[in-house]
Amino acid sequence: MKNKLSYGQRMADRIAAFGGSWTFIFLFFGILMGWIVLNAWILNQSAYDPYPFILLNLILSCLAAIQAPIIMMSQNRQEEKDRIHAENDYLINQKAEKEIRELHQKVDQLREEIQALISNPPKKS
């Protein structure tokens, strides 16, 4: 199934996997803290994005606007995979149910044959 994925689908899966990882969370937190420390204390008077960090808010909004549809694309692909797995499970369950019914019929037939033999034992010559 991986061979059938388009470039965009593979990228969406990779970005969603990275965006939902602890690595992303720690990296993102580090960048945010670095931005704030750099602009609030180190550059103080000549900060390129002074408090209340309007540029940082713009970047975060853009990131959220881009990241949300990518995550949704990846979720849609996962739903498609789950649907295929559910269909396969259903088909397997149907086959197993059919086999169980056939086994029940065979057991019932054997039980009837045994009952017939007990009721009318073969005569010894």
OpenMM code with the backbone's topology and positions (N, CA, C; nanometers):
from openmm import Vec3, app, unit

residues = "MET LYS ASN LYS LEU SER TYR GLY GLN ARG MET ALA ASP ARG ILE ALA ALA PHE GLY GLY SER TRP THR PHE ILE PHE LEU PHE PHE GLY ILE LEU MET GLY TRP ILE VAL LEU ASN ALA TRP ILE LEU ASN GLN SER ALA TYR ASP PRO TYR PRO PHE ILE LEU LEU ASN LEU ILE LEU SER CYS LEU ALA ALA ILE GLN ALA PRO ILE ILE MET MET SER GLN ASN ARG GLN GLU GLU LYS ASP ARG ILE HIS ALA GLU ASN ASP TYR LEU ILE ASN GLN LYS ALA GLU LYS GLU ILE ARG GLU LEU HIS GLN LYS VAL ASP GLN LEU ARG GLU GLU ILE GLN ALA LEU ILE SER ASN PRO PRO LYS LYS SER".split()
positions = [
    Vec3(0.0824, -0.1190, 0.0000),
    Vec3(0.0000, 0.0000, 0.0000),
    Vec3(0.0870, 0.1256, 0.0000),
    Vec3(0.2081, 0.1200, 0.0596),
    Vec3(0.2952, 0.2359, 0.0644),
    Vec3(0.3384, 0.2783, -0.0754),
    Vec3(0.3538, 0.1827, -0.1676),
    Vec3(0.3973, 0.2149, -0.3028),
    Vec3(0.2924, 0.2962, -0.3775),
    Vec3(0.1678, 0.2878, -0.3394),
    Vec3(0.0598, 0.3563, -0.4082),
    Vec3(0.0402, 0.4992, -0.3591),
    Vec3(0.1122, 0.5409, -0.2562),
    Vec3(0.0939, 0.6742, -0.1997),
    Vec3(0.1581, 0.7801, -0.2881),
    Vec3(0.0906, 0.8937, -0.3004),
    Vec3(0.1477, 1.0056, -0.3751),
    Vec3(0.2515, 1.0755, -0.2875),
    Vec3(0.3280, 1.1610, -0.3505),
    Vec3(0.4288, 1.2378, -0.2767),
    Vec3(0.3630, 1.3200, -0.1659),
    Vec3(0.2507, 1.3847, -0.1986),
    Vec3(0.1799, 1.4661, -0.0999),
    Vec3(0.1304, 1.3846, 0.0183),
    Vec3(0.0813, 1.2628, -0.0082),
    Vec3(0.0337, 1.1770, 0.1007),
    Vec3(0.1492, 1.1345, 0.1909),
    Vec3(0.2627, 1.0995, 0.1302),
    Vec3(0.3795, 1.0606, 0.2108),
    Vec3(0.4272, 1.1778, 0.2957),
    Vec3(0.4301, 1.2977, 0.2371),
    Vec3(0.4730, 1.4156, 0.3116),
    Vec3(0.3754, 1.4476, 0.4246),
    Vec3(0.2465, 1.4378, 0.3977),
    Vec3(0.1466, 1.4648, 0.5019),
    Vec3(0.1642, 1.3679, 0.6182),
    Vec3(0.1887, 1.2411, 0.5887),
    Vec3(0.2106, 1.1428, 0.6952),
    Vec3(0.3358, 1.1747, 0.7760),
    Vec3(0.4430, 1.2125, 0.7066),
    Vec3(0.5678, 1.2445, 0.7771),
    Vec3(0.5520, 1.3686, 0.8641),
    Vec3(0.4901, 1.4726, 0.8088),
    Vec3(0.4720, 1.5974, 0.8847),
    Vec3(0.3813, 1.5739, 1.0046),
    Vec3(0.2735, 1.4982, 0.9852),
    Vec3(0.1825, 1.4692, 1.0966),
    Vec3(0.2528, 1.3852, 1.2028),
    Vec3(0.3367, 1.2911, 1.1605),
    Vec3(0.4100, 1.2084, 1.2568),
    Vec3(0.5078, 1.2939, 1.3366),
    Vec3(0.5765, 1.3852, 1.2684),
    Vec3(0.6712, 1.4726, 1.3384),
    Vec3(0.5965, 1.5728, 1.4267),
    Vec3(0.4877, 1.6298, 1.3749),
    Vec3(0.4107, 1.7288, 1.4511),
    Vec3(0.3448, 1.6714, 1.5752),
    Vec3(0.3298, 1.5411, 1.5802),
    Vec3(0.2695, 1.4767, 1.6967),
    Vec3(0.3714, 1.4049, 1.7834),
    Vec3(0.4969, 1.4476, 1.7769),
    Vec3(0.6019, 1.3789, 1.8526),
    Vec3(0.6556, 1.4675, 1.9651),
    Vec3(0.7203, 1.4033, 2.0604),
    Vec3(0.7833, 1.4781, 2.1694),
    Vec3(0.8991, 1.5625, 2.1171),
    Vec3(0.9651, 1.5144, 2.0136),
    Vec3(1.0739, 1.5916, 1.9537),
    Vec3(1.0220, 1.7274, 1.9072),
    Vec3(0.9091, 1.7270, 1.8384),
    Vec3(0.8497, 1.8528, 1.7917),
    Vec3(0.8129, 1.9420, 1.9100),
    Vec3(0.7521, 1.8857, 2.0114),
    Vec3(0.7093, 1.9652, 2.1271),
    Vec3(0.8285, 2.0322, 2.1944),
    Vec3(0.9354, 1.9546, 2.2191),
    Vec3(1.0534, 2.0124, 2.2848),
    Vec3(1.1234, 2.1134, 2.1954),
    Vec3(1.1345, 2.0828, 2.0668),
    Vec3(1.1976, 2.1748, 1.9729),
    Vec3(1.1169, 2.3046, 1.9624),
    Vec3(0.9878, 2.2908, 1.9513),
    Vec3(0.8998, 2.4070, 1.9399),
    Vec3(0.9071, 2.4922, 2.0671),
    Vec3(0.9039, 2.4277, 2.1826),
    Vec3(0.9140, 2.4996, 2.3098),
    Vec3(1.0468, 2.5736, 2.3183),
    Vec3(1.1543, 2.5075, 2.2758),
    Vec3(1.2866, 2.5707, 2.2772),
    Vec3(1.2925, 2.6925, 2.1867),
    Vec3(1.2353, 2.6810, 2.0666),
    Vec3(1.2342, 2.7955, 1.9742),
    Vec3(1.1521, 2.9103, 2.0331),
    Vec3(1.0371, 2.8803, 2.0901),
    Vec3(0.9542, 2.9858, 2.1514),
    Vec3(1.0280, 3.0555, 2.2655),
    Vec3(1.0893, 2.9775, 2.3524),
    Vec3(1.1616, 3.0372, 2.4646),
    Vec3(1.2809, 3.1176, 2.4152),
    Vec3(1.3508, 3.0653, 2.3142),
    Vec3(1.4638, 3.1383, 2.2568),
    Vec3(1.4200, 3.2713, 2.1971),
    Vec3(1.3099, 3.2687, 2.1248),
    Vec3(1.2559, 3.3910, 2.0626),
    Vec3(1.2232, 3.4947, 2.1706),
    Vec3(1.1542, 3.4493, 2.2737),
    Vec3(1.1124, 3.5407, 2.3807),
    Vec3(1.2333, 3.5961, 2.4553),
    Vec3(1.3275, 3.5085, 2.4916),
    Vec3(1.4466, 3.5527, 2.5649),
    Vec3(1.5278, 3.6488, 2.4789),
    Vec3(1.5458, 3.6142, 2.3509),
    Vec3(1.6245, 3.6992, 2.2611),
    Vec3(1.5620, 3.8371, 2.2473),
    Vec3(1.4307, 3.8416, 2.2269),
    Vec3(1.3641, 3.9696, 2.2025),
    Vec3(1.3328, 4.0479, 2.3296),
    Vec3(1.3108, 3.9814, 2.4388),
    Vec3(1.2708, 4.0516, 2.5615),
    Vec3(1.3904, 4.0952, 2.6454),
    Vec3(1.4975, 4.0157, 2.6477),
    Vec3(1.6071, 4.0497, 2.7382),
    Vec3(1.7389, 4.0774, 2.6675),
    Vec3(1.7756, 3.9954, 2.5725),
    Vec3(1.9083, 4.0109, 2.5115),
    Vec3(1.9131, 4.1340, 2.4204),
    Vec3(1.8174, 4.1453, 2.3282),
    Vec3(1.8182, 4.2582, 2.2350),
    Vec3(1.7507, 4.3823, 2.2938),
    Vec3(1.6752, 4.3656, 2.3960),
    Vec3(1.6046, 4.4700, 2.4707),
    Vec3(1.5599, 4.5889, 2.3852),
    Vec3(1.6439, 4.6866, 2.3629),
    Vec3(1.6040, 4.8089, 2.2911),
    Vec3(1.5971, 4.7905, 2.1401),
    Vec3(1.6781, 4.7001, 2.0838),
    Vec3(1.6813, 4.6841, 1.9377),
    Vec3(1.6173, 4.5521, 1.8937),
    Vec3(1.5234, 4.5027, 1.9680),
    Vec3(1.4582, 4.3756, 1.9360),
    Vec3(1.3790, 4.3882, 1.8064),
    Vec3(1.3868, 4.2884, 1.7232),
    Vec3(1.3121, 4.2915, 1.5973),
    Vec3(1.1657, 4.2549, 1.6183),
    Vec3(1.1308, 4.1963, 1.7326),
    Vec3(0.9914, 4.1644, 1.7651),
    Vec3(0.9704, 4.1890, 1.9145),
    Vec3(0.9577, 4.3167, 1.9556),
    Vec3(0.9446, 4.3458, 2.0988),
    Vec3(0.8107, 4.2955, 2.1543),
    Vec3(0.8056, 4.2857, 2.2871),
    Vec3(0.6823, 4.2464, 2.3542),
    Vec3(0.5696, 4.3334, 2.3029),
    Vec3(0.4560, 4.2834, 2.2661),
    Vec3(0.3879, 4.1559, 2.2869),
    Vec3(0.4089, 4.0532, 2.1748),
    Vec3(0.5213, 4.0585, 2.1062),
    Vec3(0.5637, 3.9565, 2.0095),
    Vec3(0.4601, 3.9356, 1.8979),
    Vec3(0.4284, 4.0414, 1.8278),
    Vec3(0.3303, 4.0371, 1.7190),
    Vec3(0.3786, 3.9452, 1.6068),
    Vec3(0.5072, 3.9557, 1.5714),
    Vec3(0.5611, 3.8708, 1.4646),
    Vec3(0.5550, 3.7234, 1.5048),
    Vec3(0.5860, 3.6940, 1.6300),
    Vec3(0.5781, 3.5556, 1.6790),
    Vec3(0.4344, 3.5046, 1.6692),
    Vec3(0.3379, 3.5876, 1.7065),
    Vec3(0.1969, 3.5480, 1.6954),
    Vec3(0.1578, 3.5212, 1.5512),
    Vec3(0.2068, 3.6032, 1.4592),
    Vec3(0.1784, 3.5826, 1.3176),
    Vec3(0.2373, 3.4505, 1.2690),
    Vec3(0.3595, 3.4218, 1.3075),
    Vec3(0.4251, 3.2964, 1.2678),
    Vec3(0.3493, 3.1768, 1.3252),
    Vec3(0.3097, 3.1850, 1.4516),
    Vec3(0.2363, 3.0745, 1.5137),
    Vec3(0.1015, 3.0536, 1.4457),
    Vec3(0.0340, 3.1616, 1.4091),
    Vec3(-0.0943, 3.1496, 1.3385),
    Vec3(-0.0748, 3.0845, 1.2024),
    Vec3(0.0281, 3.1250, 1.1307),
    Vec3(0.0565, 3.0643, 0.9999),
    Vec3(0.0903, 2.9170, 1.0150),
    Vec3(0.1697, 2.8839, 1.1157),
    Vec3(0.2047, 2.7434, 1.1399),
    Vec3(0.0792, 2.6604, 1.1678),
    Vec3(-0.0091, 2.7126, 1.2504),
    Vec3(-0.1332, 2.6406, 1.2816),
    Vec3(-0.2208, 2.6267, 1.1575),
    Vec3(-0.2246, 2.7317, 1.0750),
    Vec3(-0.3062, 2.7277, 0.9541),
    Vec3(-0.2533, 2.6260, 0.8538),
    Vec3(-0.1240, 2.6059, 0.8507),
    Vec3(-0.0653, 2.5077, 0.7590),
    Vec3(-0.0707, 2.3679, 0.8185),
    Vec3(-0.0423, 2.3574, 0.9464),
    Vec3(-0.0327, 2.2269, 1.0110),
    Vec3(-0.1682, 2.1566, 1.0222),
    Vec3(-0.2744, 2.2298, 1.0465),
    Vec3(-0.4068, 2.1682, 1.0647),
    Vec3(-0.4530, 2.0908, 0.9415),
    Vec3(-0.4486, 2.1466, 0.8199),
    Vec3(-0.4925, 2.0675, 0.7050),
    Vec3(-0.4014, 1.9477, 0.6766),
    Vec3(-0.2723, 1.9625, 0.7048),
    Vec3(-0.1803, 1.8498, 0.6827),
    Vec3(-0.2155, 1.7360, 0.7767),
    Vec3(-0.2427, 1.7681, 0.9018),
    Vec3(-0.2810, 1.6651, 0.9986),
    Vec3(-0.4138, 1.6021, 0.9580),
    Vec3(-0.5066, 1.6835, 0.9086),
    Vec3(-0.6354, 1.6293, 0.8639),
    Vec3(-0.6182, 1.5346, 0.7449),
    Vec3(-0.5283, 1.5688, 0.6523),
    Vec3(-0.5017, 1.4789, 0.5392),
    Vec3(-0.4486, 1.3456, 0.5893),
    Vec3(-0.3581, 1.3505, 0.6841),
    Vec3(-0.3019, 1.2274, 0.7396),
    Vec3(-0.4095, 1.1471, 0.8132),
    Vec3(-0.4968, 1.2150, 0.8859),
    Vec3(-0.6061, 1.1465, 0.9551),
    Vec3(-0.7025, 1.0828, 0.8557),
    Vec3(-0.7297, 1.1512, 0.7451),
    Vec3(-0.8167, 1.0931, 0.6426),
    Vec3(-0.7557, 0.9661, 0.5847),
    Vec3(-0.6248, 0.9687, 0.5627),
    Vec3(-0.5579, 0.8472, 0.5128),
    Vec3(-0.5662, 0.7358, 0.6164),
    Vec3(-0.5497, 0.7698, 0.7435),
    Vec3(-0.5589, 0.6679, 0.8483),
    Vec3(-0.6996, 0.6117, 0.8558),
    Vec3(-0.8003, 0.6967, 0.8395),
    Vec3(-0.9390, 0.6483, 0.8376),
    Vec3(-0.9611, 0.5527, 0.7215),
    Vec3(-0.9008, 0.5826, 0.6071),
    Vec3(-0.9120, 0.4936, 0.4910),
    Vec3(-0.8479, 0.3582, 0.5208),
    Vec3(-0.7310, 0.3613, 0.5844),
    Vec3(-0.6653, 0.2355, 0.6233),
    Vec3(-0.7530, 0.1583, 0.7210),
    Vec3(-0.8079, 0.2286, 0.8201),
    Vec3(-0.8932, 0.1633, 0.9196),
    Vec3(-1.0176, 0.1023, 0.8550),
    Vec3(-1.0755, 0.1723, 0.7579),
    Vec3(-1.1931, 0.1210, 0.6886),
    Vec3(-1.1585, -0.0078, 0.6127),
    Vec3(-1.0440, -0.0087, 0.5457),
    Vec3(-1.0012, -0.1284, 0.4732),
    Vec3(-0.9787, -0.2438, 0.5700),
    Vec3(-0.9147, -0.2154, 0.6840),
    Vec3(-0.8935, -0.3207, 0.7846),
    Vec3(-1.0267, -0.3728, 0.8382),
    Vec3(-1.1211, -0.2818, 0.8610),
    Vec3(-1.2525, -0.3230, 0.9118),
    Vec3(-1.3248, -0.4099, 0.8093),
    Vec3(-1.3151, -0.3741, 0.6814),
    Vec3(-1.3783, -0.4562, 0.5770),
    Vec3(-1.3154, -0.5949, 0.5726),
    Vec3(-1.1828, -0.6005, 0.5828),
    Vec3(-1.1146, -0.7305, 0.5841),
    Vec3(-1.1547, -0.8129, 0.7056),
    Vec3(-1.1629, -0.7485, 0.8219),
    Vec3(-1.2064, -0.8185, 0.9427),
    Vec3(-1.3476, -0.8734, 0.9257),
    Vec3(-1.4349, -0.7941, 0.8645),
    Vec3(-1.5729, -0.8372, 0.8425),
    Vec3(-1.5769, -0.9602, 0.7531),
    Vec3(-1.4987, -0.9581, 0.6448),
    Vec3(-1.4957, -1.0730, 0.5535),
    Vec3(-1.4412, -1.1983, 0.6228),
    Vec3(-1.3396, -1.1799, 0.7038),
    Vec3(-1.2831, -1.2931, 0.7786),
    Vec3(-1.3858, -1.3469, 0.8772),
    Vec3(-1.4565, -1.2574, 0.9455),
    Vec3(-1.5589, -1.2997, 1.0409),
    Vec3(-1.6721, -1.3755, 0.9713),
    Vec3(-1.7108, -1.3285, 0.8523),
    Vec3(-1.8147, -1.3987, 0.7771),
    Vec3(-1.7687, -1.5399, 0.7406),
    Vec3(-1.6451, -1.5515, 0.6960),
    Vec3(-1.5916, -1.6829, 0.6582),
    Vec3(-1.5854, -1.7752, 0.7804),
    Vec3(-1.5409, -1.7208, 0.8920),
    Vec3(-1.5331, -1.8010, 1.0147),
    Vec3(-1.6721, -1.8447, 1.0590),
    Vec3(-1.7700, -1.7556, 1.0484),
    Vec3(-1.9074, -1.7899, 1.0856),
    Vec3(-1.9613, -1.9018, 0.9965),
    Vec3(-1.9317, -1.8943, 0.8682),
    Vec3(-1.9754, -1.9988, 0.7752),
    Vec3(-1.9122, -2.1329, 0.8110),
    Vec3(-1.7836, -2.1311, 0.8412),
    Vec3(-1.7148, -2.2551, 0.8779),
    Vec3(-1.7711, -2.3117, 1.0080),
    Vec3(-1.8018, -2.2258, 1.1041),
    Vec3(-1.8586, -2.2715, 1.2313),
    Vec3(-1.9956, -2.3341, 1.2081),
    Vec3(-2.0771, -2.2727, 1.1218),
    Vec3(-2.2076, -2.3309, 1.0896),
    Vec3(-2.1917, -2.4692, 1.0277),
    Vec3(-2.0972, -2.4821, 0.9346),
    Vec3(-2.0731, -2.6111, 0.8707),
    Vec3(-2.0277, -2.7150, 0.9730),
    Vec3(-1.9434, -2.6735, 1.0657),
    Vec3(-1.8989, -2.7658, 1.1712),
    Vec3(-2.0159, -2.8072, 1.2598),
    Vec3(-2.1029, -2.7118, 1.2928),
    Vec3(-2.2215, -2.7450, 1.3728),
    Vec3(-2.3087, -2.8469, 1.2994),
    Vec3(-2.3261, -2.8277, 1.1691),
    Vec3(-2.4059, -2.9226, 1.0906),
    Vec3(-2.3423, -3.0616, 1.0928),
    Vec3(-2.2107, -3.0675, 1.0799),
    Vec3(-2.1414, -3.1964, 1.0815),
    Vec3(-2.1541, -3.2627, 1.2181),
    Vec3(-2.1397, -3.1823, 1.3243),
    Vec3(-2.1534, -3.2377, 1.4594),
    Vec3(-2.2957, -3.2876, 1.4814),
    Vec3(-2.3941, -3.2105, 1.4363),
    Vec3(-2.5344, -3.2530, 1.4493),
    Vec3(-2.5585, -3.3821, 1.3720),
    Vec3(-2.5012, -3.3900, 1.2526),
    Vec3(-2.5171, -3.5117, 1.1716),
    Vec3(-2.4516, -3.6306, 1.2411),
    Vec3(-2.3329, -3.6113, 1.2945),
    Vec3(-2.2663, -3.7203, 1.3677),
    Vec3(-2.3464, -3.7616, 1.4910),
    Vec3(-2.4010, -3.6636, 1.5615),
    Vec3(-2.4812, -3.6918, 1.6802),
    Vec3(-2.6034, -3.7757, 1.6422),
    Vec3(-2.6695, -3.7383, 1.5308),
    Vec3(-2.7854, -3.8154, 1.4838),
    Vec3(-2.7451, -3.9576, 1.4462),
    Vec3(-2.6313, -3.9728, 1.3789),
    Vec3(-2.5847, -4.1063, 1.3409),
    Vec3(-2.5508, -4.1900, 1.4640),
    Vec3(-2.4888, -4.1265, 1.5625),
    Vec3(-2.4561, -4.2000, 1.6867),
    Vec3(-2.5838, -4.2386, 1.7589),
    Vec3(-2.6786, -4.1459, 1.7647),
    Vec3(-2.8074, -4.1747, 1.8294),
    Vec3(-2.8785, -4.2898, 1.7583),
    Vec3(-2.8720, -4.2899, 1.6251),
    Vec3(-2.9350, -4.3982, 1.5484),
    Vec3(-2.8658, -4.5302, 1.5778),
    Vec3(-2.7338, -4.5281, 1.5903),
    Vec3(-2.6602, -4.6514, 1.6206),
    Vec3(-2.6921, -4.7018, 1.7615),
    Vec3(-2.7084, -4.6101, 1.8551),
    Vec3(-2.7414, -4.6497, 1.9926),
    Vec3(-2.8841, -4.7074, 1.9954),
    Vec3(-2.9753, -4.6432, 1.9254),
    Vec3(-3.1153, -4.6891, 1.9243),
    Vec3(-3.1303, -4.8222, 1.8527),
    Vec3(-3.0613, -4.8408, 1.7441),
    Vec3(-3.0681, -4.9628, 1.6626),
    Vec3(-2.9272, -5.0167, 1.6397),
    Vec3(-2.8715, -5.0817, 1.7395),
    Vec3(-2.7341, -5.1323, 1.7225),
    Vec3(-2.7315, -5.2375, 1.6094),
    Vec3(-2.6214, -5.2432, 1.5357),
    Vec3(-2.6115, -5.3441, 1.4302),
    Vec3(-2.6158, -5.4839, 1.4909),
    Vec3(-2.6834, -5.5752, 1.4239),
    Vec3(-2.6954, -5.7137, 1.4753),
    Vec3(-2.5716, -5.7918, 1.4387),
    Vec3(-2.5252, -5.8657, 1.5361),
    Vec3(-2.4073, -5.9487, 1.5135),
    Vec3(-2.4525, -6.0791, 1.4515),
    Vec3(-2.3793, -6.1256, 1.3527),
    Vec3(-2.4195, -6.2503, 1.2889),
    Vec3(-2.3554, -6.3692, 1.3488),
] * unit.nanometer
topology = app.Topology()
chain = topology.addChain("A")
for resn in residues:
    res = topology.addResidue(resn, chain)
    for name in ("N", "CA", "C"):
        topology.addAtom(name, app.Element.getBySymbol(name[0]), res)
